[in-house]
């Protein structure tokens, strides 16, 4: 039968139906949980914060998607999600831990090779892998780490060799002894200051910062249990971020678009003011208080930001000043200097994806010079490399990474 002889209904049906053929690769067909798996769910939460949990609550009660609702209910049974006393969904510690490990895996997959795997100091005696070099023995050093080759060389060079009827006799003195050097690890207390101002939503900056922060949590728990890490979010105000809340944090939305802002707000009323400013001054104040309670041998403050300070604290008030005012700059720099006088190392990670952002790097230069710290000028995609390199190696020199 010719195409023109085909009944009209059959011809319409044939035109609407299309078939695609391919070679079967042996993989099973994805089920609902594979199409919308846990990792996809976690990325959705990281990208949208509390609003994501609200959207997921709607899926649980949606009769049009029973499979998805059933899968989410299974996550609750598995202990990944649960409900608080008001019936609101929340992440469980188990879910947060899995998100941290996933973030750590992503970071180290992309981390440049050849980086040192700890913040080391060279010390004699046991406690780490041997490194090149020796040191002269001092009272109290472990003799088990004696470098026999170098010790023997010292004794021979000193002329302590005597020939006897029984053979050769070497007379060792204490000054001949030298010991192997080892890599020892120091405990480290770190506060990470996360910029939550409105501009951090752009270019995926805050999402990148959150993933790095969670990766650091997992790494410290697994590899450096003697270390401590705390997080503080700074915006028009500043507040500590509990571990369970970190995945849900989001930048503050911009609510005021005036060309010039001059506001004075009581500290206890700051939550009622516009939230999208950059109060690094208050963030540093909190970091100093936290580190005074920590007992690490080394103390450091990491600042992840994309702009210069716009508020600062004076007495019982917070001043919100835009365009950036010299008063906020000076108050912030003074607070950073106080932190370094208390033994804190400051590393600043300046996120720059656009040319107009270059105007504020002068503030970062001032901060770095005054605190003798380290600065990275980087994009969101390179943030993980910069943070991990700085934490793991403990470098003291200023670095520029683009």
C-alpha positions as CSV (number, residue, x, y, z in Angstrom):
1,X,0.0,0.0,0.0
2,X,1.3,3.5,-0.9
3,X,1.5,6.2,1.7
4,X,-1.3,8.0,0.1
5,X,-3.5,4.9,0.4
6,X,-2.9,4.7,4.2
7,X,-6.0,5.6,6.3
8,X,-5.8,9.2,7.5
9,X,-5.9,8.3,11.2
10,X,-3.0,5.8,10.8
11,X,-1.0,8.4,8.9
12,X,-1.5,11.0,11.6
13,X,-0.5,8.5,14.3
14,X,2.6,7.6,12.4
15,X,3.6,11.2,12.0
16,X,3.3,11.9,15.7
17,X,5.3,8.8,16.8
18,X,9.1,8.9,16.6
19,X,11.4,6.0,17.4
20,X,15.1,6.1,18.4
21,X,17.4,3.1,18.4
22,X,20.7,2.7,20.2
23,X,23.0,0.0,21.5
24,X,22.2,-1.2,25.0
25,X,25.1,-0.5,27.4
26,X,24.1,-3.0,30.0
27,X,23.2,-0.5,32.7
28,X,19.8,-0.8,34.4
29,X,17.2,1.8,33.7
30,X,17.1,4.6,36.3
31,X,14.3,4.4,38.9
32,X,12.8,7.4,40.6
33,X,15.4,7.5,43.4
34,X,18.1,7.4,40.7
35,X,16.6,10.3,38.8
36,X,16.3,12.4,41.9
37,X,19.0,10.9,44.2
38,X,20.3,12.0,47.5
39,X,23.2,13.9,46.0
40,X,20.9,15.9,43.7
41,X,18.7,16.6,46.7
42,X,21.6,17.9,48.7
43,X,22.8,20.1,45.9
44,X,19.3,21.5,45.7
45,X,19.4,22.3,49.4
46,X,22.9,23.9,49.2
47,X,21.7,26.1,46.3
48,X,18.5,27.2,47.9
49,X,18.8,26.8,51.7
50,X,15.7,26.9,53.9
51,X,13.5,27.5,50.8
52,X,14.6,24.1,49.5
53,X,13.3,22.3,52.6
54,X,10.0,24.2,52.3
55,X,9.7,23.0,48.6
56,X,10.5,19.4,49.7
57,X,7.7,19.5,52.3
58,X,5.3,20.3,49.5
59,X,6.5,17.1,47.7
60,X,5.6,15.0,50.7
61,X,2.0,16.2,50.6
62,X,1.6,16.2,46.8
63,X,-0.8,13.5,45.6
64,X,0.3,14.0,42.0
65,X,3.8,12.6,42.7
66,X,3.3,9.6,45.0
67,X,6.6,8.0,44.0
68,X,8.6,11.1,44.9
69,X,6.7,11.5,48.1
70,X,7.3,7.8,48.9
71,X,11.1,8.2,48.3
72,X,11.3,11.3,50.5
73,X,9.4,9.5,53.2
74,X,12.1,6.7,52.9
75,X,14.8,9.3,53.5
76,X,13.0,10.2,56.7
77,X,13.0,6.6,57.7
78,X,16.7,6.2,56.9
79,X,17.5,9.2,59.2
80,X,18.5,11.7,56.5
81,X,15.6,14.0,57.1
82,X,13.3,14.4,60.1
83,X,10.8,16.9,61.4
84,X,11.0,19.3,64.3
85,X,8.4,19.9,67.0
86,X,6.4,22.1,64.6
87,X,6.4,19.6,61.8
88,X,9.0,21.4,59.7
89,X,11.6,19.3,57.8
90,X,15.2,19.6,58.9
91,X,18.5,17.9,58.0
92,X,19.8,15.3,60.4
93,X,23.4,15.1,61.6
94,X,23.7,12.0,59.4
95,X,22.7,13.9,56.3
96,X,25.0,16.9,57.2
97,X,27.9,14.4,57.7
98,X,27.2,12.9,54.3
99,X,27.1,16.3,52.7
100,X,30.4,17.2,54.3
101,X,32.1,14.0,53.0
102,X,30.7,14.6,49.5
103,X,32.1,18.1,49.6
104,X,35.5,16.9,50.8
105,X,35.6,14.3,48.0
106,X,34.8,17.0,45.4
107,X,37.5,19.3,46.7
108,X,40.2,16.8,46.8
109,X,39.3,15.4,43.4
110,X,40.1,18.9,42.0
111,X,42.9,19.9,44.3
112,X,46.2,20.4,42.6
113,X,48.7,17.6,43.2
114,X,51.9,18.1,45.2
115,X,50.4,19.9,48.2
116,X,51.6,19.0,51.7
117,X,49.0,17.1,53.7
118,X,49.2,18.9,57.0
119,X,50.3,22.0,58.8
120,X,53.8,20.7,59.8
121,X,56.7,21.9,61.8
122,X,60.1,20.3,61.8
123,X,60.8,18.7,65.2
124,X,63.3,16.1,66.4
125,X,62.2,12.7,67.6
126,X,59.2,10.5,66.9
127,X,55.9,11.8,65.8
128,X,55.9,11.8,62.0
129,X,57.7,10.7,58.9
130,X,61.5,11.4,58.7
131,X,62.7,14.3,56.5
132,X,66.1,15.3,55.2
133,X,68.5,16.7,57.7
134,X,69.7,16.1,61.3
135,X,70.1,18.1,64.5
136,X,72.6,18.1,67.3
137,X,71.5,16.0,70.3
138,X,70.2,18.0,73.3
139,X,69.5,16.7,76.7
140,X,66.1,15.1,76.7
141,X,66.0,14.2,73.0
142,X,65.1,10.5,72.3
143,X,68.2,8.5,71.6
144,X,66.1,6.1,69.6
145,X,66.2,8.6,66.8
146,X,70.0,8.7,66.7
147,X,71.4,9.1,63.1
148,X,74.2,6.5,63.4
149,X,75.8,7.4,60.1
150,X,76.2,11.1,60.9
151,X,77.2,10.4,64.5
152,X,79.9,8.0,63.4
153,X,81.1,10.5,60.9
154,X,81.4,13.2,63.6
155,X,83.4,10.9,65.9
156,X,85.8,9.9,63.1
157,X,86.3,13.5,62.0
158,X,87.1,14.5,65.6
159,X,89.9,11.9,65.7
160,X,88.3,9.6,68.2
161,X,89.5,6.4,66.5
162,X,92.0,4.2,68.3
163,X,93.7,1.0,67.1
164,X,93.9,-1.8,69.7
165,X,94.9,-5.4,69.6
166,X,91.3,-6.3,69.4
167,X,90.6,-4.0,66.5
168,X,89.4,-0.4,66.2
169,X,87.9,1.5,69.1
170,X,85.8,4.6,68.6
171,X,85.3,6.9,71.6
172,X,82.0,8.8,71.2
173,X,81.3,12.1,72.9
174,X,77.9,13.7,73.4
175,X,78.7,16.4,70.8
176,X,79.0,13.7,68.2
177,X,75.4,12.7,68.5
178,X,72.9,13.8,65.8
179,X,69.3,12.9,65.5
180,X,66.9,12.4,62.6
181,X,64.4,15.2,61.9
182,X,60.7,14.3,61.7
183,X,57.6,16.0,60.6
184,X,55.5,16.9,63.6
185,X,51.9,18.3,63.4
186,X,50.6,21.3,65.4
187,X,47.1,21.7,66.6
188,X,45.3,24.6,64.9
189,X,42.2,26.6,65.8
190,X,40.5,28.2,62.9
191,X,37.6,30.6,62.5
192,X,36.2,31.0,59.0
193,X,34.4,34.3,58.3
194,X,31.9,33.8,55.5
195,X,30.6,36.9,53.7
196,X,26.8,36.7,53.5
197,X,26.2,40.1,51.9
198,X,23.8,40.4,48.9
199,X,26.6,40.3,46.2
200,X,27.7,36.8,47.4
201,X,24.8,35.3,45.5
202,X,26.4,36.2,42.2
203,X,28.6,33.8,40.2
204,X,27.8,31.0,42.7
205,X,30.2,32.6,45.2
206,X,28.4,31.6,48.3
207,X,27.6,28.1,47.1
208,X,31.4,27.6,46.5
209,X,32.2,29.0,49.9
210,X,29.7,26.7,51.6
211,X,31.1,23.6,49.9
212,X,34.6,24.5,50.9
213,X,33.5,25.1,54.5
214,X,31.8,21.8,54.7
215,X,34.8,20.0,53.2
216,X,37.0,21.6,55.9
217,X,34.6,20.3,58.5
218,X,34.9,16.8,57.2
219,X,38.7,17.0,56.7
220,X,39.4,18.2,60.2
221,X,37.1,15.6,61.7
222,X,38.8,12.8,59.7
223,X,42.5,13.9,59.7
224,X,43.1,16.5,62.3
225,X,40.8,15.7,65.3
226,X,43.1,17.8,67.5
227,X,42.1,20.9,65.5
228,X,38.9,23.1,65.9
229,X,37.0,25.0,63.3
230,X,34.2,27.5,63.8
231,X,32.2,29.5,61.2
232,X,30.8,33.0,61.5
233,X,28.6,34.6,58.9
234,X,28.8,38.4,58.5
235,X,26.3,40.6,56.7
236,X,24.9,43.8,58.3
237,X,25.5,42.1,61.5
238,X,27.4,38.8,62.3
239,X,26.5,35.5,64.0
240,X,28.1,32.1,64.6
241,X,26.9,29.4,62.2
242,X,26.2,26.0,63.9
243,X,27.4,23.0,62.0
244,X,23.9,21.7,61.2
245,X,22.8,25.1,59.9
246,X,25.7,25.7,57.5
247,X,24.1,23.9,54.5
248,X,21.0,26.1,54.9
249,X,22.8,29.4,55.0
250,X,22.2,31.9,52.2
251,X,23.3,35.4,51.3
252,X,21.0,38.2,52.5
253,X,18.7,39.6,49.8
254,X,19.2,43.2,48.7
255,X,16.3,45.3,50.1
256,X,17.5,48.8,49.6
257,X,18.8,50.4,46.3
258,X,19.6,54.0,47.3
259,X,22.8,55.5,45.9
260,X,23.8,56.6,49.4
261,X,23.0,55.0,52.7
262,X,23.7,56.5,56.2
263,X,22.0,54.5,58.9
264,X,22.7,54.1,62.6
265,X,21.1,51.1,64.2
266,X,21.2,49.8,67.8
267,X,23.1,46.5,67.8
268,X,20.1,44.7,69.4
269,X,17.9,46.0,66.5
270,X,20.2,45.0,63.6
271,X,17.9,42.2,62.5
272,X,15.2,44.9,61.6
273,X,17.6,46.8,59.4
274,X,18.6,46.1,55.8
275,X,20.7,42.9,56.0
276,X,22.8,42.8,52.8
277,X,25.8,45.0,53.9
278,X,29.3,43.7,54.8
279,X,30.1,43.9,58.5
280,X,33.6,42.3,58.5
281,X,34.4,44.4,61.6
282,X,31.8,42.6,63.7
283,X,32.8,39.3,62.2
284,X,36.4,39.8,63.4
285,X,35.2,40.8,66.8
286,X,33.4,37.4,67.1
287,X,36.3,35.5,65.7
288,X,38.6,37.0,68.4
289,X,36.2,36.0,71.1
290,X,35.9,32.4,69.8
291,X,39.7,31.9,69.4
292,X,40.3,33.1,73.0
293,X,38.3,30.1,74.1
294,X,40.2,27.7,71.8
295,X,43.4,26.0,72.8
296,X,45.2,25.3,69.5
297,X,48.9,26.0,69.3
298,X,48.2,28.0,66.1
299,X,45.2,30.3,65.6
300,X,44.1,31.6,62.3
301,X,41.2,33.5,60.8
302,X,40.1,32.8,57.2
303,X,38.1,35.6,55.5
304,X,36.0,34.7,52.4
305,X,34.6,37.9,51.0
306,X,33.8,39.8,47.7
307,X,33.8,43.4,48.9
308,X,35.1,45.9,51.4
309,X,33.4,46.7,54.7
310,X,30.3,48.9,54.6
311,X,29.2,48.7,58.3
312,X,31.1,49.0,61.5
313,X,30.4,48.9,65.2
314,X,30.7,52.0,67.5
315,X,29.7,51.6,71.1
316,X,26.2,50.2,71.1
317,X,25.4,51.0,67.4
318,X,26.1,49.6,64.0
319,X,26.7,52.2,61.3
320,X,25.5,51.1,57.8
321,X,27.5,53.3,55.3
322,X,27.3,53.1,51.6
323,X,29.3,53.9,49.5
324,X,32.1,52.4,51.7
325,X,33.3,54.9,54.3
326,X,36.7,55.3,55.7
327,X,35.4,54.9,59.2
328,X,34.3,51.4,58.5
329,X,37.6,50.6,56.8
330,X,39.7,51.9,59.8
331,X,37.5,50.1,62.4
332,X,37.9,46.8,60.5
333,X,41.6,47.2,60.0
334,X,42.1,48.0,63.7
335,X,40.2,44.9,64.7
336,X,42.3,42.8,62.4
337,X,45.5,44.2,64.0
338,X,44.2,43.4,67.5
339,X,43.7,39.8,66.3
340,X,47.3,39.5,65.1
341,X,48.6,40.9,68.3
342,X,46.7,38.0,70.0
343,X,48.7,35.5,67.9
344,X,46.1,35.0,65.0
345,X,47.2,34.5,61.4
346,X,44.8,36.1,59.0
347,X,44.2,34.8,55.4
348,X,41.9,36.7,53.1
349,X,40.3,35.0,50.1
350,X,39.0,37.8,47.8
351,X,36.5,36.6,45.3
352,X,36.8,38.5,42.0
353,X,35.0,37.5,38.9
354,X,34.4,41.0,37.4
355,X,36.6,43.9,36.6
356,X,34.7,46.5,38.6
357,X,35.5,44.3,41.7
358,X,39.1,45.3,41.3
359,X,38.4,48.7,43.0
360,X,38.2,47.2,46.5
361,X,41.3,45.1,46.4
362,X,43.2,48.0,47.9
363,X,41.4,47.2,51.2
364,X,42.7,43.6,51.0
365,X,46.2,44.9,50.4
366,X,46.0,47.2,53.4
367,X,44.6,44.3,55.6
368,X,47.4,41.9,54.4
369,X,50.2,44.4,55.0
370,X,49.1,45.5,58.4
371,X,48.6,41.9,59.7
372,X,51.5,40.4,57.8
373,X,49.0,37.9,56.6
374,X,48.3,36.0,53.3
375,X,45.9,37.1,50.5
376,X,44.5,35.2,47.6
377,X,42.7,37.0,44.7
378,X,40.7,34.3,43.1
379,X,37.5,33.2,41.4
380,X,34.8,31.0,43.0
381,X,36.0,28.0,41.0
382,X,39.5,28.3,42.5
383,X,38.4,29.0,46.1
384,X,38.7,25.4,47.2
385,X,42.3,25.2,46.0
386,X,43.3,28.4,47.7
387,X,41.6,27.6,51.1
388,X,42.9,24.0,51.3
389,X,46.4,25.0,50.2
390,X,46.5,27.7,52.9
391,X,45.1,25.4,55.6
392,X,47.3,22.4,54.8
393,X,50.6,24.1,54.2
394,X,50.3,27.0,56.6
395,X,52.1,29.3,54.2
396,X,53.1,32.7,55.5
397,X,54.0,34.5,52.2
398,X,51.5,36.5,50.3
399,X,50.2,34.7,47.2
400,X,48.3,35.7,44.1
401,X,46.3,33.0,42.3
402,X,44.1,33.8,39.4
